[in-house]
Amino acid sequence: MDVQELVATLASRGIRIAPDPTGEKLTVEPASRLTDADRAAIKQAKPELLRLLRKDTPTPPRAQPMTWTQDEGAALITTVMARCAYQRDQRADAVSRPRIAKLMQDFEPMIAYLFEQADYESLRFCLIDLERNIGGTLSGREWN
């Protein structure tokens, strides 16, 4: 039996076979339906199966690196810091307010450094982490 027949036979029995995300191994679902003969046939035909099934599996597009302008980076900083200041000034209680102010103060040097280096991807993650820490302070959870 050639590989196309093997795939068709397995499919007729409700068994799906596909390459894993790395393209190096095969995944079979549900594996509980495989017979010993199926397992032997798959093992023997693995290289051909991988070649055949990789052709049928569309390759997902690669993520493009984030490209921001300096103005977009500055706008992001302004927006996030304004939201953090709002949380500090309007939503925080007397205990949380100084902690949020300290968090903002602690993050400022890193934010400034990443902005100067034009590392906007890391800057985005830094700002996300700042907001997450402030959210944790408001809800009584610590994220550090």
Contacts in CASP RR format, 6 or more apart in sequence:
PFRMAT RR
TARGET T0000
AUTHOR 0000-0000-0000
METHOD contacts of the structure
MODEL  1
MDVQELVATLASRGIRIAPDPTGEKLTVEPASRLTDADRAAIKQAKPELL
RLLRKDTPTPPRAQPMTWTQDEGAALITTVMARCAYQRDQRADAVSRPRI
AKLMQDFEPMIAYLFEQADYESLRFCLIDLERNIGGTLSGREWN
1 9 0 8 1.000
1 41 0 8 1.000
3 45 0 8 1.000
3 48 0 8 1.000
3 49 0 8 1.000
3 52 0 8 1.000
4 52 0 8 1.000
6 41 0 8 1.000
6 42 0 8 1.000
6 45 0 8 1.000
6 49 0 8 1.000
7 17 0 8 1.000
7 49 0 8 1.000
7 52 0 8 1.000
7 53 0 8 1.000
10 16 0 8 1.000
10 17 0 8 1.000
10 28 0 8 1.000
10 38 0 8 1.000
13 33 0 8 1.000
14 33 0 8 1.000
15 28 0 8 1.000
15 29 0 8 1.000
15 30 0 8 1.000
15 33 0 8 1.000
15 34 0 8 1.000
15 38 0 8 1.000
16 28 0 8 1.000
16 29 0 8 1.000
17 26 0 8 1.000
17 27 0 8 1.000
17 28 0 8 1.000
17 42 0 8 1.000
17 49 0 8 1.000
17 53 0 8 1.000
18 26 0 8 1.000
18 27 0 8 1.000
18 53 0 8 1.000
18 57 0 8 1.000
19 25 0 8 1.000
19 26 0 8 1.000
19 27 0 8 1.000
19 50 0 8 1.000
19 53 0 8 1.000
19 54 0 8 1.000
19 57 0 8 1.000
20 26 0 8 1.000
20 27 0 8 1.000
23 50 0 8 1.000
23 54 0 8 1.000
24 50 0 8 1.000
26 42 0 8 1.000
26 46 0 8 1.000
26 49 0 8 1.000
26 50 0 8 1.000
26 53 0 8 1.000
28 34 0 8 1.000
28 42 0 8 1.000
34 42 0 8 1.000
42 49 0 8 1.000
65 121 0 8 1.000
66 120 0 8 1.000
66 121 0 8 1.000
66 124 0 8 1.000
67 120 0 8 1.000
68 76 0 8 1.000
68 120 0 8 1.000
70 118 0 8 1.000
72 120 0 8 1.000
73 115 0 8 1.000
73 120 0 8 1.000
73 123 0 8 1.000
74 115 0 8 1.000
76 120 0 8 1.000
76 123 0 8 1.000
76 124 0 8 1.000
76 127 0 8 1.000
77 111 0 8 1.000
77 115 0 8 1.000
77 123 0 8 1.000
77 127 0 8 1.000
80 127 0 8 1.000
80 130 0 8 1.000
80 131 0 8 1.000
81 104 0 8 1.000
83 131 0 8 1.000
84 100 0 8 1.000
84 103 0 8 1.000
84 104 0 8 1.000
84 130 0 8 1.000
84 131 0 8 1.000
84 134 0 8 1.000
85 104 0 8 1.000
87 100 0 8 1.000
87 134 0 8 1.000
87 135 0 8 1.000
87 138 0 8 1.000
88 97 0 8 1.000
88 100 0 8 1.000
88 101 0 8 1.000
88 104 0 8 1.000
88 134 0 8 1.000
89 97 0 8 1.000
91 138 0 8 1.000
92 100 0 8 1.000
92 137 0 8 1.000
92 138 0 8 1.000
96 137 0 8 1.000
96 138 0 8 1.000
96 140 0 8 1.000
99 137 0 8 1.000
100 134 0 8 1.000
100 137 0 8 1.000
100 138 0 8 1.000
103 130 0 8 1.000
103 133 0 8 1.000
103 134 0 8 1.000
103 137 0 8 1.000
104 130 0 8 1.000
104 134 0 8 1.000
107 126 0 8 1.000
107 129 0 8 1.000
107 130 0 8 1.000
110 126 0 8 1.000
111 123 0 8 1.000
111 126 0 8 1.000
111 127 0 8 1.000
111 130 0 8 1.000
114 120 0 8 1.000
114 122 0 8 1.000
114 123 0 8 1.000
114 126 0 8 1.000
115 123 0 8 1.000
129 143 0 8 1.000
132 143 0 8 1.000
133 143 0 8 1.000
133 144 0 8 1.000
135 141 0 8 1.000
136 142 0 8 1.000
136 143 0 8 1.000
END
